[in-house]
Amino acid sequence: MSQSASTTGQNKTAAVILSHEQAIQAAQAVADLARFDVVARDRDRIYPLEALALFSRSGLGSISVPRAFGGGGLSYRTLSEVFRIISAVDPSLGQIPQNHFALIQLLLDEGTPAQQHTLFSAVVQGQRLGNGGPEKNTRHTREVTARLVLGPDGLRLTGSKFYSTGALFADIIVTTALNDDGQAVMAFMPRKSAGLEIVDDWSGIGQRTTASGTIHLDAVRVDAALVIPVPASDKPSLRGPVSQLLQAAIDAGIGRGAFDEGCEFIRRHSRPWVDAGVERNADDPHLQADVGRVFIELVAAESLLRRAASTLDSIDPARLDARTAAQASIAVAEAKVLTTEIALKASEKLLEWGGSRATLSEHGLDRHWRNARTHTLHDPLRWKFHAIGNYYLNGQLPVRHAWI
């Protein structure tokens, strides 16, 4: 891709958003900016750089940073709604900062006061965190082969990562490696570090402009003060539920965007079926009933998303234990089941409702299904059903990691 994605810098400035209403207004402004060329960006894989810059400049990037560190200190309910609004227009744009907020949660859960001060200050100034994701050729997503080695000149990190959504657009890269003791750690390093290369080789059918590709790390220098041990798998944490909440919000946004655009296409561009006996496709009673069924499922998914966010907001971090962490994970899993299903259903139904002309490339409606199908593969729904059923049937608490 020939376009430049270099928007990083050490002297950024950004507003600070201090209310739910301000955050929603800012999210709507980002969505409105992204809307006018979203079809062309998806078709030609053009990065949403202007909208992403507005996202950071407006202060949306620090809404979950505590006020003690200069951030907005806003709720998970607000955070999930911001993601839903933006993703209803462009879920690629919505997904780019998802890891940014997951990493803020990691810092809240595991960072030292000094680490929190340093990194939260950067975020409040408008810098973005990007994830060096799971590795491509390992047995599973949690296996790590990258190494952080202590040498005569300090720590050096070597390895390759994939699924690195947000990294190309970030100021600070965060990735996992094994240290000399074989312990998994998270290392924070400047995006422009020597030996760090980001390649946009993401070729997925959907989420085309997330640049979710490869990071190569060749003996990259790492500041020992910015290394966080990966917590034990049985340690209570909200990192998984928060990460999954944002994934669910993106899917809910895809569902809403597909539904709204599908209804608009019915009204403006589609023809009624020959046996319907109506002048407008929108007056077909069978179509009306189908739209009604999908709308009910959409509202149910959005309601469970809000309930899951409220569950997270109700938890006192100082009193977090295995049971409350499990309650958070299950509430989010329940929402994610429905948001996954409605993203897929609405994005497919809009093509059925619009008829064959809805598949014409000039309309770009296929992007909704491609985005839904790609993003909902982030983690398998069958394991959500398993976790939910095992929890209610046997009282079994779900495992602890970033996908539950």
ABEGO torsion letter per residue (X at the ends): XABBABABEAABBBBBBABAAAAAAAAAAAAAAAAAAAAAAAAAGBBBAAAAAAAAAAGAAAAABBAAAGBAGBBAAAAAAAAAAAAAABAAAAAAAAAAAAAAAAAAAABBAAAAAAAAAAAAAGBBBBBBBBBAABABAABBABBBBBBAAEBBBBEBBBGBBGAAABABBBBBBBBAAGBBBBBBBBAABBGBBBBBABABABGAAAGBBBBBBBGBBBBAAABBBBBBAABBBAAAAAAAAAAAAAAAAAAAAAAAAAAAAAAAABBBBAAAGBABAAABAAAAAAAAAAAAAAAAAAAAAAAAAAAAAABBAAABBAAAAAAAAAAAAAAAAAAAAAAAAAAAAAAAAAEAAAABAAAGAAAAAAAAAAAAAABBAAAAAAAAAAAAAAGBBBBBBAAX
